[in-house]
């Protein structure tokens, strides 16, 4: 995935749970290239992941660091309005998070 991202010059921002850096310390090195990442405040760990791209929002629960659980749940929304709303919420969290 990251090879293709680099090849195509895709840029993205990532907000990590504070627990992510503790449990998977190589994340900072893994995502160091031209990507930006920040960490949410310590009281905001979640068991879910959200990806927003184009007109899509993909949400899933059951992802651990480096693997998906056997009972992982995904749902996908295709809606420009909803994707734009998620981007606004992301921007707010980004502004409130630390580098």
C-alpha positions in Angstrom: 0.0 0.0 0.0 2.7 2.5 1.0 4.8 1.7 -2.1 1.8 2.6 -4.3 1.1 5.7 -2.3 4.7 6.9 -2.8 4.6 5.9 -6.5 1.4 7.9 -7.1 2.4 10.8 -4.8 -0.7 10.5 -2.7 -0.8 12.7 0.4 -2.8 12.0 3.5 -3.2 13.0 7.1 -3.5 10.6 10.0 -4.8 11.1 13.5 -3.6 8.3 15.8 -5.0 7.3 19.1 -2.5 8.0 21.9 -2.3 4.3 22.6 -1.1 3.7 19.0 2.3 5.2 19.5 2.7 3.2 22.8 1.6 -0.1 21.3 3.2 0.4 17.9 6.2 2.8 18.3 7.4 2.3 14.7 4.3 4.1 13.4 6.1 7.4 13.4 8.9 6.0 11.3 6.4 4.0 9.1 4.5 7.2 8.2 7.4 9.7 8.1 7.6 10.4 4.4 5.4 13.2 3.0 2.5 12.3 5.2 1.4 14.2 8.2 0.3 12.6 11.4 -0.8 13.8 14.8 -1.9 12.2 18.1 -5.2 12.6 19.8 -5.3 13.5 23.5 -4.8 10.6 25.9 -8.5 10.3 26.9 -9.6 9.7 23.3 -8.6 6.1 22.5 -11.1 4.3 20.3 -11.6 0.8 18.9 -12.5 2.1 15.4 -10.9 3.5 12.4 -12.3 5.9 9.8 -10.9 6.6 6.3 -12.3 9.5 4.3 -11.4 9.8 0.6 -13.2 11.3 -2.4 -16.9 10.8 -1.7 -16.4 7.8 0.6 -16.3 7.2 4.3 -15.1 3.8 5.4 -15.5 3.0 9.1 -14.4 -0.2 10.8 -14.1 -1.7 14.2 -12.0 -4.7 15.2 -8.7 -3.5 13.8 -5.7 -4.1 16.0 -2.2 -2.7 15.3 -0.9 -4.6 12.4 -3.9 -6.9 11.9 -7.7 -7.2 11.5 -9.7 -9.3 14.1 -11.8 -12.2 12.8 -15.0 -10.3 13.9 -14.0 -7.0 12.2 -17.0 -4.9 11.1 -16.9 -2.5 8.1 -19.3 -0.1 6.7 -18.9 2.2 3.7 -20.9 5.3 2.9 -20.7 6.9 -0.5 -22.0 10.5 -0.2 -20.2 13.8 -1.0 -22.1 15.6 1.7 -21.3 13.1 4.4 -17.6 12.8 3.3 -17.3 16.6 3.4 -18.8 16.6 6.9 -16.3 14.0 8.1 -13.5 16.1 6.7 -14.7 19.1 8.7 -14.8 17.1 11.9 -11.4 15.7 11.1 -10.0 19.3 10.6 -11.4 20.3 14.0 -9.7 17.3 15.7 -6.5 17.9 13.7 -6.4 21.5 14.9 -6.9 20.3 18.6 -4.3 17.5 18.4 -0.5 17.6 18.9 2.2 16.9 16.3 
